Structure formats: structure tokens, C-alpha cells
Amino acid sequence: MINLSSIPKDQEQDLGSSYLLLEVHDSGGLARELEILRKDPLSHFKILALCETARDDIFSILSDFPEVHGILSPTNTLVERRIKRILGWERNADEAGEKTLWEIGIRQKRQGNDLKPMIQESLSKAVLYEGYAEDMITVLAELLSNAFFNAPFDQDTRTFPFKRSPRDVNVTLGDQKQVKVWLTEGPQFYSLTVHDPFGSLERRVLLENLERAAKRQHDQLRKEGPGSGVGLYTIFELATEISVTIHTGVSTLFECSFYKASRKRNYMEMGKNLVIERHEGG
Amino acid sequence: MDSLKIKVDLRGGVGHVDFAGSIDEEARYDRTNLRECSKVVFNLEGIELINSTGIQKWIAFIDALVGSVFIERCSVRIVNQLNMFPGFFGKKVVTMKSLFVPYFCESCDESKHVLVSCDQKSVEFMKSGKCPGLPNCNQCSGSLEFDGIEKKYFAFAKYENVAFDGKELLRVS
């Protein structure tokens, strides 16, 4: 049922915060095998579950194990509902208890700097652990870097015009295209959402980057090239819940939720959830 | 515009460097002039933000240094980065002299980052994944609790590329 893609034991100095990647194909025997893993010398790993299918019976078993820090799956109904609401621009504040604090469209990468004080101001009255706003600003920087450098795709030349650009270049999107950013507040979470009008990201590439970074081996950080390849991993480490919805050739939506907590420990104990969905065409 | 302010104090072959701001794509290290230093001491308390592009440039900067690197007043943010990215200090073995540890005061309902010296006793605790003591709150004098997951926060203490030395490295005047 489970294929282990574990970190070699000679990396033991890193065990305190390394991940064990599990491929989960079925629920049969899953609980028993997770119990065995608990007793295994590998049990000090955090578990990141890669689910082939999105099934409630699998999620139910995985959620019984606090060692499972992340679930990567094609879909998760709870998260999906939220995504659909956002995609359809049907934000029903009464239904979800959410309100939009601000929403903005930007065409230049450097305009993202203006959003940092907006985040700080929006969170200034809430009782949150020290560094909460800075974590959210870091996530915003990763999302905008992705939206302005990795995502733009030129349909005519079939190329990514900015992918190789140094990251300190102030990229401007053409054709009146813009990246939308909004911050919402719900009863338990703040959510930072970034939408790009390209839909060019590959689910496989995102997962490969995450897996490579999460293993924390010598190839974790790319030393050459414009990007270090750890943006999604950084987001995964800092946000509580991440959902990525890619509509091929149309749009990519990253929604990152941050559990409201005055203590970092409470925040960390919420665990993680990552969902990446890809839909063909618009 | 430089997002990272770097203040360098060069005396007797030792470079004391105070950083303030963001380790990001806009950070510039080309004016630090630390190449001739046999020792550099980084005060990392003022680092507020770090992003993935910034890490790439930061590592290139560290790797280009000739002298040994000492870290003092290492912020919680830097420790978290080190735990996420074991190669955060590049190929160097750095010596940590002091770091901030995150605590929480229940009665004040506030986070408190407390500076801890990397003396032998503290390092023994950290290497076993434990918090090196529970100090009292500077406001209400109540007991502080560690705010985080100890094993995770102190994971870096076992890295082969991090050494510890709690003795004060005095500035040469």
C-alpha cells in the first residue's frame, strides 16, 4: 500500500525536521502500516503523504496520525469548496464568516513591495505570535516571484519570457495582464490569495520541487540560475493550508491560509495541508 | 534600493557586521569589503525577512568569504531558516555564539524572544533537542514557556556545519 521514499539514514544530523514521503494508493492496511512506522527508527520523521486519489477514507486514516504533517492529493473536498468560491468570485461572507480585507491588481513585480505595509496594517490589531506578519509577507514574496517570473507564458512564441530573468528585475506584464492579490479574514484563518492569468505551471514540477526541497539534501538549494527552487517549500513550511488550482492556459490560483494563533506552538500543531489541482483548458 | 542595511566595523583583521532588513533579491553585499578579514562576526538580530531568492545571493556572499564566520544574536527567523535549509551558511562551518529562543508568557499573553549564550551547558540541552532553561518574564516575572516544538527548533544544533562557542568575542578597539 505504501511506498517509502525516505531520506538515507546517513543524513541523521537532519532528522529533527526532515520529511518522510509516503505514496498512498489505497486505505487498505494503511492504519496498520502507519502504526508500524510509528515504532520504526524512522518514526522521528515528519510524514508527508502523497495520495494518488482524493478519498475521505484515506484522509480519515491519515488525520488520525499527528505524524502526518501534510497531505498532497488531487483534491480535498473542504479545500475545493473554498477554491471554487474564490474562482467563481462568489465570496459569500455570511456563509463562511469570511471578509475581504483588501484586493488589488498589480502589473509590475516591484508593486508587490507596497503590499507589505498593507499586510502589517491589516494584522496589526490581531493577537498573533511574533513574526506572523513577516511569515505572511515572505509567502507573498514567493507567490509574486512565481507569478511574475515563472508563470508568464507567451502563447505566440511558446516561451516563458521572464523565467531566466534575474529576480531583481522589475518585470512588467504585457497585454494589460495583471496579478491579483487579496487578503481575507475568516474566524480561524487569514488567507492570502494570488491569481495569475497564465495557468502555465505544471503540477508535476511543483511536486518535484517540493519533494526535493523537503528532503533537505545537498541539492536542496539551486546555486545556479535565477531561482533557488525552494519557493513552494518555503510556502509549505510557513502557511497552514495551501491550495493551488491550475487551469491550463487560463489561470493559476494560490490560496495560502494562516491559522490565527497567538502562540507559535499552537500554530505548528495545526499541521499542514497542500492540495494541487490541475484542470485542462478553461 | 538596498533592502538590507549592512554596517561594517573593521578592526584588527576582524570584521563586525550588523545586518538589518531583508535578505531578498534586492540585497547587495558587494560593498562589505570583508575579503581580507581573518574573522567575521555577524550580528543577525536585525534580519526581518528572508525569501528564497535572497538565500541564493546570501549563500554566494558567505561562500566568498575567506575568514571564519561567527554568528551572534542569531534571530528566531534565522534559526528557522537554518532548520529549513541546512545549507543556509553555504560551505562554511559557522560558530554560533548566541541566539534568540522563542518563549511565551501566559500571563502577559505575549511572545518573548530571549537571548541565550551558546555556552557548554546550553549547547548540551540544544543538541538533545531541549530548551536551554525557562527564564522569567521581564515584565511580570512569571515563568516563560518555550513557544514552539523544541526538537524542531533546536534541530540545527546537530548540524556538522554549526559549531558553538559561548565566550564573548570582544570588539577590538
Interface residues (C-beta under 8 A of the other chain):
Chain A: Q13 D14 L15 G16 S17 H44 V127 Y129 E130 G131 E134 I137 T138 A141 E142 S145 P166 R167 D168 R216 H218 Q220 L221 R222 K223 P226 G227 S228 G229 V230 G231 Y233 T234 E237 S262 R263 K264 R265 M268
Chain B: D24 E25 E26 E48 L49 I50 N51 S52 T53 I55 Q56 I59 A60 V76 R77 N83 M84 F85 P86 G87 P102 F104 D109 S111 H113 G129 F146 D147 G148 I149 K151 K152 F154 A155 K158 Y159 E160
